[in-house]
Amino acid sequence: MPIISKRKLITNVAAYAPAVSAFTPASLTGLVAWYDASIYASLTKVGGGTLASGDQIATWADQSPNGYTLTGGGAAPPLYQSTGFNTTKPTVSWPGDGPRGFVTTTTVNKFNSGTAASLFVVGRINATGLDNGARIAGFAVTGSANDTGGADMIFLFNNGGSLSSYAAGVVGSVAYSTGTDYRFGVALNASDSDIYLNNTATDDVGGGTTFTSTGAIAVGIRQQSNVASDITFSGVMSEVIIGNAVWSAADFTNLYNYAGTKWGL
């Protein structure tokens, strides 16, 4: 007796194709640290207990495998706001009432002997007058007198109404609007700096220097000899992503789209 077999004609090829992994910051080359205010458990309250809107934040945990948790940087801690970004989204707030900020107490050894760095922030700058020179996020080498020395590097800072990158000198600047929710970032190396404002890149020739030492990451505060200074930032940050590679335009497009969906922008 002949053997009769049935074969199924597959018409929906896509249904059988392997799933494409969604982009997240973990997809980036050289991810050093990743702070996300939408992950409530990553934030702790000063003094312990349940963290609520208006409370001071004791720590902000790193979502990368590196464990670079942020803690109060010698100044008053920033505040938690459950609906402080884009009307309904959680955020970390700097109300502009004095120096507030975060630093890493674990030694950061991901930038020494390198020239590349990138940053992406979802946030808002609320004022320019009281916080000219206020740091958004940066890196200071161990034992540095300040974060503007020859081997030190600031990723981004508020430069009197302009968003600037710094690496042993200002190497890029682009104007922004206060009170506007942005996705902004920078990619730089020894010879070039690109600042991104809502995925529009401003290319500035000129870069940084080789980072010759370990150090600390600072968010919303300037570091001087690993102690926070009194330069006051005003605004909010909901997500901060830091890397030790020069992220490409495609990387920033992926970040822009990822953050837009996540934060309703």
C-alpha contacts under 8 A as a table, 3 or more apart, distances in Angstrom:
res1	aa1	res2	aa2	distance
10	I	13	V	6.49
12	N	15	A	5.62
12	N	16	Y	7.30
13	V	16	Y	5.46
13	V	17	A	6.34
14	A	17	A	5.02
23	F	26	A	7.87
23	F	27	S	6.14
23	F	254	N	6.97
23	F	258	Y	6.95
24	T	27	S	5.50
24	T	28	L	7.72
24	T	255	L	7.72
24	T	258	Y	7.00
25	P	28	L	5.55
25	P	31	L	7.48
25	P	34	W	7.51
25	P	241	I	7.23
25	P	255	L	7.32
26	A	31	L	6.84
26	A	64	S	7.12
28	L	31	L	5.88
28	L	247	W	7.84
28	L	251	D	7.32
29	T	243	G	7.55
29	T	245	A	6.52
29	T	247	W	7.54
30	G	243	G	5.11
30	G	244	N	5.10
30	G	245	A	5.18
31	L	34	W	7.68
31	L	64	S	7.11
31	L	241	I	7.68
31	L	242	I	6.20
31	L	243	G	4.35
31	L	244	N	6.65
31	L	245	A	7.83
32	V	64	S	6.74
32	V	66	N	6.68
32	V	110	K	6.82
32	V	241	I	7.87
32	V	242	I	5.53
32	V	243	G	4.74
32	V	244	N	6.49
33	A	62	D	5.81
33	A	63	Q	6.83
33	A	64	S	5.35
33	A	66	N	6.86
33	A	67	G	7.67
33	A	68	Y	6.44
33	A	240	V	7.96
33	A	241	I	5.91
33	A	242	I	5.17
33	A	243	G	6.83
34	W	62	D	5.31
34	W	63	Q	5.10
34	W	64	S	5.55
34	W	239	E	7.46
34	W	240	V	5.79
34	W	241	I	4.48
34	W	242	I	6.34
35	Y	60	W	6.87
35	Y	61	A	6.56
35	Y	62	D	5.30
35	Y	63	Q	6.06
35	Y	238	S	8.00
35	Y	239	E	5.51
35	Y	240	V	5.10
35	Y	241	I	6.41
36	D	39	I	5.80
36	D	42	S	7.53
36	D	63	Q	7.43
36	D	238	S	6.15
36	D	239	E	4.58
36	D	240	V	6.71
37	A	40	Y	6.36
37	A	42	S	7.35
37	A	43	L	7.41
37	A	90	P	5.97
37	A	91	T	5.42
37	A	92	V	6.73
37	A	238	S	5.11
37	A	239	E	6.15
38	S	89	K	7.59
38	S	90	P	5.84
38	S	91	T	7.42
38	S	238	S	7.30
39	I	42	S	5.55
39	I	43	L	7.61
40	Y	43	L	5.78
41	A	44	T	7.32
42	S	59	T	7.81
42	S	60	W	5.61
42	S	61	A	4.85
42	S	62	D	7.57
43	L	51	L	7.76
43	L	57	I	6.66
43	L	58	A	7.44
43	L	59	T	5.74
43	L	60	W	4.76
43	L	61	A	6.48
44	T	48	G	6.93
44	T	50	T	7.97
44	T	51	L	6.46
44	T	57	I	5.75
44	T	58	A	5.43
44	T	59	T	5.37
44	T	60	W	6.84
45	K	48	G	5.10
45	K	49	G	6.42
45	K	50	T	6.85
45	K	51	L	5.18
45	K	55	D	6.67
45	K	56	Q	6.01
45	K	57	I	4.76
45	K	58	A	5.11
45	K	59	T	7.34
46	V	55	D	7.61
46	V	56	Q	5.67
46	V	57	I	5.56
46	V	58	A	4.51
47	G	58	A	7.79
48	G	51	L	7.96
51	L	55	D	6.29
51	L	57	I	7.88
51	L	80	Y	7.62
52	A	55	D	5.69
52	A	80	Y	6.87
52	A	81	Q	7.46
52	A	82	S	7.34
53	S	79	L	7.55
53	S	80	Y	5.26
53	S	81	Q	4.49
53	S	82	S	5.51
54	G	79	L	5.59
54	G	80	Y	5.53
54	G	81	Q	5.98
55	D	79	L	5.45
55	D	80	Y	5.68
56	Q	77	P	5.66
56	Q	78	P	5.81
56	Q	79	L	4.51
56	Q	80	Y	6.42
57	I	60	W	7.38
57	I	72	G	7.91
57	I	77	P	5.81
57	I	78	P	5.95
57	I	79	L	5.67
57	I	80	Y	6.34
58	A	71	T	5.90
58	A	72	G	6.23
58	A	77	P	6.70
59	T	69	T	6.73
59	T	70	L	5.47
59	T	71	T	4.59
59	T	72	G	7.03
60	W	69	T	5.82
60	W	70	L	5.05
60	W	71	T	6.61
61	A	67	G	7.24
61	A	68	Y	7.11
61	A	69	T	4.45
61	A	70	L	6.29
62	D	65	P	7.75
62	D	66	N	7.35
62	D	67	G	5.35
62	D	68	Y	5.38
62	D	69	T	5.04
62	D	70	L	7.41
63	Q	67	G	7.25
64	S	67	G	6.48
68	Y	104	T	5.99
68	Y	105	T	7.80
68	Y	106	T	6.22
68	Y	108	V	7.38
69	T	104	T	5.83
69	T	105	T	7.54
69	T	106	T	7.53
70	L	102	F	5.37
70	L	103	V	5.07
70	L	104	T	4.69
70	L	105	T	7.25
70	L	218	A	7.97
71	T	77	P	7.97
71	T	102	F	5.06
71	T	103	V	5.48
71	T	104	T	6.17
71	T	105	T	7.16
72	G	75	A	6.44
72	G	76	A	6.82
72	G	77	P	5.17
72	G	100	R	7.76
72	G	101	G	5.97
72	G	102	F	4.70
72	G	103	V	6.33
73	G	76	A	7.75
73	G	77	P	7.47
73	G	100	R	7.58
73	G	101	G	5.57
73	G	102	F	4.82
73	G	103	V	5.05
73	G	218	A	7.89
73	G	221	I	7.61
73	G	227	V	6.57
73	G	228	A	5.39
74	G	101	G	7.97
74	G	227	V	6.01
74	G	228	A	5.31
75	A	99	P	5.84
75	A	100	R	5.27
75	A	101	G	6.48
75	A	228	A	6.36
75	A	229	S	7.90
76	A	98	G	7.89
76	A	99	P	6.44
76	A	100	R	4.74
76	A	101	G	6.94
77	P	100	R	5.05
77	P	101	G	5.59
77	P	102	F	6.98
78	P	92	V	6.44
78	P	93	S	5.61
78	P	94	W	5.39
78	P	95	P	7.97
78	P	100	R	5.38
78	P	101	G	5.92
78	P	102	F	7.77
79	L	92	V	5.70
79	L	93	S	4.96
79	L	94	W	6.61
80	Y	90	P	7.63
80	Y	91	T	6.21
80	Y	92	V	4.91
80	Y	93	S	6.06
81	Q	84	G	5.04
81	Q	90	P	5.67
81	Q	91	T	5.34
81	Q	92	V	6.14
81	Q	93	S	6.58
82	S	88	T	7.46
82	S	89	K	6.42
82	S	90	P	4.15
82	S	91	T	6.37
83	T	86	N	7.62
83	T	87	T	5.77
83	T	88	T	4.27
83	T	89	K	4.61
83	T	90	P	4.83
83	T	91	T	7.00
84	G	87	T	6.02
84	G	88	T	6.61
84	G	89	K	6.08
84	G	90	P	5.77
84	G	91	T	5.63
84	G	92	V	7.91
84	G	93	S	7.60
84	G	236	V	7.74
85	F	88	T	6.27
85	F	89	K	4.86
85	F	90	P	6.03
85	F	91	T	5.80
85	F	123	G	7.42
85	F	181	D	7.47
85	F	236	V	7.32
85	F	238	S	7.22
86	N	89	K	5.87
86	N	181	D	6.77
86	N	263	W	7.45
86	N	264	G	7.35
86	N	265	L	7.60
89	K	263	W	6.79
90	P	238	S	6.68
91	T	236	V	6.33
91	T	237	M	5.83
91	T	238	S	4.39
91	T	239	E	7.98
92	V	236	V	5.48
92	V	237	M	5.36
92	V	238	S	5.95
93	S	234	S	7.96
93	S	235	G	6.07
93	S	236	V	4.40
93	S	237	M	6.69
94	W	97	D	7.80
94	W	100	R	6.56
94	W	101	G	7.96
94	W	220	G	7.74
94	W	233	F	6.32
94	W	234	S	5.08
94	W	235	G	5.16
94	W	236	V	5.84
95	P	233	F	7.97
95	P	234	S	5.50
95	P	235	G	6.35
96	G	99	P	7.60
96	G	130	L	7.51
96	G	131	D	7.89
96	G	232	T	6.24
96	G	233	F	5.95
96	G	234	S	4.33
96	G	235	G	7.28
97	D	232	T	7.64
98	G	230	D	7.34
98	G	231	I	7.92
98	G	232	T	5.52
98	G	233	F	7.96
99	P	221	I	7.15
99	P	229	S	7.33
99	P	230	D	5.18
99	P	231	I	6.03
99	P	232	T	4.63
99	P	233	F	6.98
100	R	220	G	6.91
100	R	221	I	6.52
100	R	232	T	6.97
100	R	233	F	7.40
101	G	218	A	7.40
101	G	219	V	5.97
101	G	220	G	4.87
101	G	221	I	4.79
101	G	228	A	7.59
102	F	218	A	5.67
102	F	219	V	5.20
102	F	220	G	6.59
102	F	221	I	6.71
103	V	216	A	6.55
103	V	217	I	5.58
103	V	218	A	4.36
103	V	219	V	6.38
103	V	221	I	7.99
104	T	107	T	7.16
104	T	108	V	7.67
104	T	216	A	5.48
104	T	217	I	5.52
104	T	218	A	6.74
105	T	216	A	7.03
106	T	216	A	7.53
107	T	214	T	6.56
107	T	215	G	5.77
107	T	216	A	6.06
108	V	111	F	7.44
108	V	214	T	5.63
108	V	215	G	5.23
108	V	216	A	5.44
108	V	217	I	7.14
109	N	112	N	6.00
109	N	213	S	7.68
109	N	214	T	4.76
109	N	215	G	6.80
110	K	214	T	7.46
110	K	244	N	6.74
111	F	114	G	5.55
111	F	115	T	7.54
111	F	116	A	7.81
111	F	117	A	7.81
111	F	211	F	6.19
111	F	213	S	7.67
111	F	214	T	6.86
111	F	244	N	6.18
112	N	210	T	7.57
112	N	211	F	4.80
112	N	212	T	4.91
112	N	213	S	4.76
112	N	214	T	5.41
113	S	210	T	6.00
113	S	211	F	5.30
113	S	212	T	5.08
113	S	213	S	7.11
114	G	210	T	5.37
114	G	211	F	5.59
114	G	212	T	7.56
114	G	244	N	7.92
115	T	188	L	7.92
115	T	189	N	5.02
115	T	190	A	5.52
115	T	208	G	6.92
115	T	209	T	6.00
115	T	210	T	4.80
115	T	211	F	6.34
116	A	187	A	7.69
116	A	188	L	5.84
116	A	189	N	4.34
116	A	190	A	7.16
116	A	244	N	5.38
116	A	245	A	5.00
116	A	246	V	5.49
117	A	155	F	7.62
117	A	187	A	5.94
117	A	188	L	5.55
117	A	189	N	6.44
117	A	242	I	7.60
117	A	243	G	5.68
117	A	244	N	4.33
117	A	245	A	5.22
117	A	246	V	5.74
118	S	155	F	7.31
118	S	185	G	7.34
118	S	186	V	5.49
118	S	187	A	4.24
118	S	188	L	6.33
118	S	242	I	5.86
118	S	243	G	5.06
118	S	244	N	6.23
118	S	245	A	6.25
118	S	246	V	5.77
118	S	247	W	6.21
119	L	155	F	6.68
119	L	185	G	5.10
119	L	186	V	5.32
119	L	187	A	6.57
119	L	240	V	7.38
119	L	241	I	5.67
119	L	242	I	4.60
119	L	243	G	6.35
120	F	183	R	7.18
120	F	184	F	5.79
120	F	185	G	4.19
120	F	186	V	6.75
120	F	239	E	7.96
120	F	240	V	5.94
120	F	241	I	5.12
120	F	242	I	6.62
120	F	255	L	7.72
121	V	182	Y	7.98
121	V	183	R	5.80
121	V	184	F	5.40
121	V	185	G	5.95
121	V	237	M	6.90
121	V	238	S	7.57
121	V	239	E	5.61
121	V	240	V	4.64
121	V	241	I	6.40
122	V	181	D	7.56
122	V	182	Y	5.92
122	V	183	R	4.65
122	V	184	F	6.57
122	V	237	M	5.85
122	V	238	S	5.53
122	V	239	E	5.10
122	V	240	V	6.67
122	V	259	A	7.31
123	G	181	D	5.71
123	G	182	Y	5.56
123	G	183	R	6.58
123	G	184	F	7.91
123	G	235	G	7.42
123	G	236	V	5.32
123	G	237	M	4.17
123	G	238	S	5.73
123	G	239	E	7.22
124	R	178	T	7.29
124	R	179	G	6.16
124	R	180	T	5.76
124	R	181	D	4.84
124	R	182	Y	5.96
124	R	235	G	5.32
124	R	236	V	5.28
124	R	237	M	6.57
125	I	128	T	7.81
125	I	177	S	7.98
125	I	178	T	5.44
125	I	179	G	5.95
125	I	180	T	7.15
125	I	181	D	7.99
125	I	234	S	6.00
125	I	235	G	4.32
125	I	236	V	6.68
126	N	178	T	5.01
126	N	179	G	4.71
126	N	180	T	7.76
126	N	234	S	5.46
126	N	235	G	4.74
126	N	236	V	7.95
127	A	130	L	6.76
127	A	131	D	6.94
127	A	178	T	5.96
127	A	179	G	7.51
127	A	234	S	5.82
127	A	235	G	7.29
128	T	131	D	5.49
128	T	132	N	5.80
128	T	158	N	7.34
128	T	159	N	7.95
128	T	160	G	5.46
128	T	161	G	5.58
128	T	178	T	7.45
128	T	234	S	7.96
129	G	132	N	6.10
129	G	160	G	6.87
130	L	232	T	6.67
130	L	233	F	7.70
130	L	234	S	7.85
131	D	134	A	5.03
131	D	158	N	7.07
131	D	160	G	7.58
131	D	231	I	6.37
131	D	232	T	4.97
131	D	233	F	5.11
131	D	234	S	6.60
132	N	158	N	5.75
132	N	159	N	5.24
132	N	160	G	4.67
132	N	161	G	7.71
132	N	231	I	7.94
133	G	157	F	6.09
133	G	158	N	5.27
133	G	159	N	5.07
133	G	160	G	6.94
133	G	231	I	7.06
134	A	157	F	5.64
134	A	158	N	5.34
134	A	159	N	7.41
134	A	220	G	7.14
134	A	221	I	6.66
134	A	222	R	6.89
134	A	231	I	5.50
134	A	232	T	5.80
134	A	233	F	5.05
135	R	138	G	7.01
135	R	154	I	7.53
135	R	156	L	6.39
135	R	157	F	4.23
135	R	158	N	6.33
135	R	219	V	7.04
135	R	220	G	5.34
135	R	221	I	5.34
135	R	222	R	5.64
135	R	231	I	7.96
135	R	233	F	6.84
136	I	155	F	7.69
136	I	156	L	5.54
136	I	157	F	5.03
136	I	158	N	7.09
136	I	219	V	5.63
136	I	220	G	4.66
136	I	221	I	6.96
136	I	233	F	7.57
137	A	154	I	6.81
137	A	155	F	5.82
137	A	156	L	5.84
137	A	157	F	7.12
137	A	217	I	7.27
137	A	218	A	5.56
137	A	219	V	4.31
137	A	220	G	6.00
137	A	221	I	7.50
138	G	153	M	6.47
138	G	154	I	4.20
138	G	155	F	4.73
138	G	156	L	6.66
138	G	217	I	5.74
138	G	218	A	5.34
138	G	219	V	6.62
139	F	147	D	7.30
139	F	152	D	6.85
139	F	153	M	5.57
139	F	154	I	5.74
139	F	155	F	7.22
139	F	215	G	6.81
139	F	216	A	5.65
139	F	217	I	4.61
139	F	218	A	6.15
140	A	144	S	6.79
140	A	146	N	7.36
140	A	147	D	5.09
140	A	152	D	5.33
140	A	153	M	6.27
140	A	154	I	7.48
140	A	215	G	5.47
140	A	216	A	5.55
140	A	217	I	6.70
140	A	218	A	7.71
140	A	223	Q	6.52
140	A	224	Q	7.96
140	A	226	N	7.43
141	V	144	S	5.63
141	V	147	D	7.56
141	V	151	A	7.31
141	V	152	D	5.75
141	V	211	F	7.62
141	V	212	T	7.82
141	V	213	S	5.62
141	V	214	T	5.59
141	V	215	G	4.01
141	V	216	A	6.55
142	T	213	S	6.51
142	T	214	T	5.77
142	T	215	G	4.28
142	T	216	A	7.01
142	T	225	S	7.12
142	T	226	N	6.96
143	G	215	G	7.94
143	G	225	S	5.05
143	G	226	N	6.78
144	S	147	D	6.79
144	S	149	G	7.34
144	S	152	D	7.70
144	S	224	Q	6.59
144	S	225	S	4.91
144	S	226	N	7.36
145	A	149	G	7.54
145	A	224	Q	5.38
145	A	225	S	4.88
146	N	149	G	6.34
146	N	223	Q	6.02
146	N	224	Q	3.98
146	N	225	S	5.92
147	D	152	D	5.50
147	D	153	M	6.44
147	D	154	I	6.84
147	D	222	R	6.92
147	D	223	Q	5.76
147	D	224	Q	6.16
148	T	152	D	5.78
148	T	153	M	6.60
148	T	154	I	7.39
148	T	167	A	7.59
148	T	168	A	6.10
148	T	169	G	7.38
149	G	152	D	5.20
149	G	153	M	7.79
149	G	168	A	6.05
150	G	167	A	7.91
150	G	168	A	4.88
150	G	209	T	7.36
151	A	167	A	7.90
151	A	168	A	6.55
151	A	209	T	6.19
151	A	210	T	6.46
151	A	211	F	5.35
151	A	212	T	6.55
152	D	167	A	6.61
152	D	168	A	6.37
152	D	211	F	6.62
153	M	166	Y	6.04
153	M	167	A	4.39
153	M	168	A	6.29
153	M	208	G	7.37
153	M	211	F	7.89
154	I	157	F	7.22
154	I	165	S	6.55
154	I	166	Y	4.93
154	I	167	A	5.91
155	F	165	S	5.38
155	F	166	Y	5.99
155	F	167	A	7.46
155	F	186	V	6.86
156	L	163	L	6.70
156	L	164	S	5.47
156	L	165	S	4.55
156	L	166	Y	6.59
156	L	185	G	7.65
156	L	186	V	7.23
157	F	163	L	5.97
157	F	164	S	5.43
157	F	165	S	6.50
157	F	166	Y	7.82
158	N	161	G	6.54
158	N	162	S	5.98
158	N	163	L	5.14
158	N	164	S	6.37
159	N	162	S	4.93
159	N	163	L	5.93
159	N	164	S	6.07
161	G	175	A	6.04
161	G	176	Y	6.44
161	G	177	S	7.56
161	G	178	T	7.83
162	S	173	S	5.93
162	S	174	V	5.18
162	S	175	A	4.19
162	S	176	Y	5.94
163	L	173	S	5.41
163	L	174	V	5.20
163	L	175	A	6.01
163	L	176	Y	6.63
164	S	170	V	6.79
164	S	171	V	7.42
164	S	172	G	5.35
164	S	173	S	4.16
164	S	174	V	6.50
164	S	195	I	7.76
165	S	170	V	5.97
165	S	171	V	5.79
165	S	172	G	5.18
165	S	173	S	6.51
165	S	186	V	7.02
165	S	193	S	7.45
165	S	195	I	7.28
166	Y	169	G	5.41
166	Y	170	V	4.44
166	Y	171	V	5.58
166	Y	172	G	7.19
166	Y	208	G	7.41
167	A	170	V	6.50
167	A	171	V	6.81
167	A	207	G	6.38
167	A	208	G	4.23
167	A	209	T	6.63
168	A	208	G	5.73
168	A	209	T	6.70
169	G	208	G	7.49
170	V	173	S	7.71
171	V	192	D	7.90
171	V	193	S	6.38
171	V	204	D	6.54
171	V	205	V	7.20
171	V	206	G	5.38
171	V	207	G	5.84
171	V	208	G	7.70
172	G	193	S	6.26
172	G	194	D	7.20
172	G	195	I	6.87
172	G	202	T	7.89
172	G	203	D	7.57
172	G	204	D	5.32
172	G	205	V	7.88
172	G	206	G	7.80
173	S	195	I	7.33
173	S	202	T	7.93
173	S	204	D	7.93
174	V	195	I	7.34
174	V	202	T	7.02
176	Y	197	L	7.93
177	S	180	T	5.92
182	Y	197	L	7.02
182	Y	198	N	6.12
183	R	196	Y	7.95
183	R	197	L	6.23
183	R	198	N	4.99
183	R	199	N	7.43
183	R	256	Y	6.60
183	R	259	A	7.50
184	F	195	I	7.54
184	F	196	Y	5.23
184	F	197	L	4.54
184	F	198	N	5.81
184	F	199	N	7.34
185	G	195	I	5.80
185	G	196	Y	4.92
185	G	197	L	6.71
186	V	193	S	7.03
186	V	194	D	5.51
186	V	195	I	4.35
186	V	196	Y	5.81
187	A	193	S	5.83
187	A	194	D	5.28
187	A	195	I	6.66
187	A	246	V	5.35
187	A	247	W	6.05
187	A	248	S	7.88
188	L	191	S	7.60
188	L	192	D	5.53
188	L	193	S	4.26
188	L	194	D	6.29
188	L	207	G	6.15
188	L	208	G	7.37
188	L	246	V	6.09
189	N	192	D	5.60
189	N	193	S	6.67
189	N	207	G	5.44
189	N	208	G	5.94
189	N	209	T	7.61
189	N	246	V	6.83
190	A	206	G	7.32
190	A	207	G	4.48
190	A	208	G	4.50
190	A	209	T	5.33
190	A	210	T	7.17
191	S	205	V	6.62
191	S	206	G	4.91
191	S	207	G	4.19
191	S	208	G	6.69
192	D	203	D	7.75
192	D	204	D	6.40
192	D	205	V	4.88
192	D	206	G	4.71
192	D	207	G	4.48
192	D	208	G	7.85
193	S	203	D	6.25
193	S	204	D	5.35
193	S	205	V	6.23
193	S	206	G	6.23
193	S	207	G	5.57
194	D	201	A	6.12
194	D	202	T	5.58
194	D	203	D	4.64
194	D	204	D	6.10
195	I	201	A	5.50
195	I	202	T	5.19
195	I	203	D	6.67
196	Y	199	N	5.32
196	Y	200	T	5.33
196	Y	201	A	4.42
196	Y	202	T	6.38
196	Y	252	F	7.93
197	L	200	T	5.26
197	L	201	A	6.55
198	N	256	Y	6.93
199	N	252	F	6.61
199	N	253	T	6.29
199	N	256	Y	6.27
216	A	226	N	7.21
218	A	221	I	6.04
218	A	222	R	6.85
218	A	223	Q	6.83
219	V	222	R	8.00
220	G	233	F	5.98
221	I	228	A	6.25
221	I	229	S	6.95
221	I	231	I	6.86
221	I	232	T	7.23
221	I	233	F	6.97
222	R	228	A	5.64
222	R	229	S	5.50
222	R	230	D	7.73
222	R	231	I	6.64
223	Q	226	N	5.33
223	Q	227	V	5.44
223	Q	228	A	4.75
223	Q	229	S	6.06
224	Q	227	V	5.09
224	Q	228	A	6.08
224	Q	229	S	6.35
237	M	240	V	7.09
243	G	246	V	7.89
247	W	250	A	7.93
247	W	251	D	5.67
247	W	252	F	6.95
248	S	251	D	4.98
248	S	252	F	6.43
249	A	252	F	5.12
249	A	253	T	6.17
250	A	253	T	4.97
250	A	254	N	6.21
251	D	254	N	5.10
251	D	255	L	6.23
252	F	255	L	4.87
252	F	256	Y	5.90
253	T	256	Y	4.94
253	T	257	N	6.15
254	N	257	N	5.28
254	N	258	Y	5.96
255	L	258	Y	5.01
255	L	259	A	5.94
256	Y	259	A	5.33
256	Y	260	G	5.96
257	N	260	G	5.00
257	N	261	T	6.28
258	Y	261	T	5.52
258	Y	262	K	6.21
259	A	262	K	4.94
259	A	263	W	5.69
259	A	264	G	7.82
259	A	265	L	7.47
260	G	263	W	5.47
260	G	264	G	5.50
260	G	265	L	4.49
261	T	264	G	5.38
261	T	265	L	6.69
262	K	265	L	7.91
